[in-house]
Amino acid sequence: MRIDEALEIVCQTDSGIVRSHNEDSVACEPVCGLVVLADGMGGYNAGEVASGMAVSVVATEIKQRLIDESPADRDDATGEELGVLLLRENIQKANTSIFHAAQSQPQYTGMGTTIVSGLFYDNRVAVGHIGDSRMYRLRGEALEAITRDHSLLQEQIDAGIISVGDARMSRNKNLVTRAVGIERRSGSGNSCA
């Protein structure tokens, strides 16, 4: 059975009521079970550029690699499943591309993006994310977050400094602690499982 016969994927973004333009980028590749969403940051068009670059790199590279291989295959060197490895490697590749563009083009200085991506296969999903773009699982009527934000607010909740209830009123809602393209290497910010 092909992935796209068993999986329904819908993509949509909206700038909302606060912002005048949308810095989100999305890609859906139902044939290989890949979804990617990036939420850009960095003023003017830079956030839009960063999110577009991230989504393009991740989607293009993974789709190309999965033409001849399966995400369930094991990497010869590490023994890790290819799906997890592909997310990690290609988010890192996107990080490098965005970082170099920001360093070489003054209009893009400081640009970055959050990212969340999923690769569905064998009744499982490999997830890669950096920042505060979230992935949720809907089972029955229960909606559950399956990623944890890389944000100051989440760190404060985890440390017991602020309660989940108080977090809803916090001014620190949009302060991410990790993002794609901000540092030379995304390193520990690239969470894949």
N, C-alpha and C positions, 0 to 999 in steps of 0.2 A: 504494500500500500504506500502510495506517495504521501508525503507530509501534508501537502496542500489539500488532499482529499479528507483528512481527518482533523484539520485545524482551520478554524475560521479566524482570520486576522483583520481587524479594522483599525485604521490610522486616522487620527484627526487632531489638530491643534487649534488653539484659540488664544488670542492675545489677552483676552479677559477685559475687565472694565477699567483697570488701572493703567495699562500701558497702551501707547498709541500704535506700536508695531510689535510683531511677533518675532522672537529670537529663537523659537523652537525649530528643530528639524527632526523629521521622522523618516524611517525606511521600514518597509515590510517586504520580506522575501518569503512568501508562503511555500514556494517549492522546496526551500531548504529549512523552513521553520524558524527564520530569523526575524526578530523585531529589534529596532534601535530607536531610542529617543534621546535627543540632546537639547539642553536648555542653555542657550548662550548667555554670556555676561561680558560686560566690558564697554559699554557706551557706544554711541553712534551705531555704525553697522558692524562693529567688531564682534559682538556677541553672536550676531546672525552668521557671520563668516566662520567663527569658531565652531558653532553647532553644525553648520553645513559641512565643514571639513571633517569633523568627527564622524558624523553619520555616513558620509561618503566613503571614508577610509574603511571603517568597520564593515559596512554592508558589502562593498565591492570586494574586499580581500576575502572575507569569509565565504561569500557566494562563489567566488572563483575557486577557492580551495575545496569546497564541498561538491564540486562537479565530479571528482573522481574518488572522494573519500567520504566516510561517514563520521558524524560527530562522536559516535560511540567507539570508533577505532582508538587504539592506544598508541601514544607516541612512543617510538622506539627508544628514545633517549631517557625519558622520564617515567614512562608507564602511565602517564596521566591521560585521561580521556581527551580526545582531540577537540571536542566542543568547548571544554573549559579552557584549554590551551589557546585555541583560536580567539576566544573573547579577550583573554589576558594580553596576548601578543598584539592584537589589532587595536585595542584601546591604547596600549603603549605606543604603537605606531602613530595613531591619531595624536596622542600627546606630543610626540616629537615633531610632527608636522606643524601643529598649531604653535608650539613653542618657538620653532624656527621662523615661522611667518611673523610672529609678534616681535621677535628680535630684529628681523631684517626690514620690516616695514613700519615706520613710525605711526601710521594711522591705526595700526593693530596692536600697539603697545598695551599690555595688560589684558588682552582678550583671553578668554577661557570659556569653558563650558562644563556643565554637569552631564553625565551620561548614564543611561540605564539600558541594558540590552539583554535579550533572552534568546536562547537557541533551544527550540523544542525538538526532542527526539526520544524515541523509545519510552513514551509515557513519562518523561522527565523534562526538566528545563535546566539548562546551565545559565546562570545569571552573572553578568558583570556590571558593576556600577561604581561611579565616583561622584560624590557630591550629594545633593538632596533631591535628585529625581528618583522617584520611587517605583517599585514594582509591587503590585498587589495580586493576591490570589483570591478568586471568588469561588467558594464552594457552597452550593445551596444558596443560602441568604447571608452567609458570613463572608465579609471582606476582611482580609488579613494582609498586612504589610509583610513582604518577605525580604525587604532590604532595610538596612538601618542607615539613616542619614549620616553623612560626614559633615556635621554642622556644630557650631558652638552650642546651639540650643540642645541638641542631642547629647553632647558631652556634659552639659549642665544637668540634664535629666538623669543620665547614667551615674553622675557623681552625687546625686541626691541634693543638689543645690536648689533645684526648682522642681516642682511637681508637674505632672503631665497637664493637669488643669491650669496651673499658672502659666505653662508654656504657651497656651493658646493666646494669652494676652501679651506675650513678651515682644520687645522691640528687636530681638535678635533672631527673628524668624528666617531671615535670608542670609545669614552669615555662614557660608560654607567653609569648612576647614581643609577640604581637598577638592581639586578641580582639574580637569584635563587642560593641558597647555600652559599652566601657570608656572610650573617648574620643569627643569630639563627632563626629569624622570618622574613618572607618576608613582612609582614604587608602591608603598603600602596602601596607597589610596585606591589601587586597582583591585577591588574585591571581586573574586569570582568563586563560585561554588556550584 
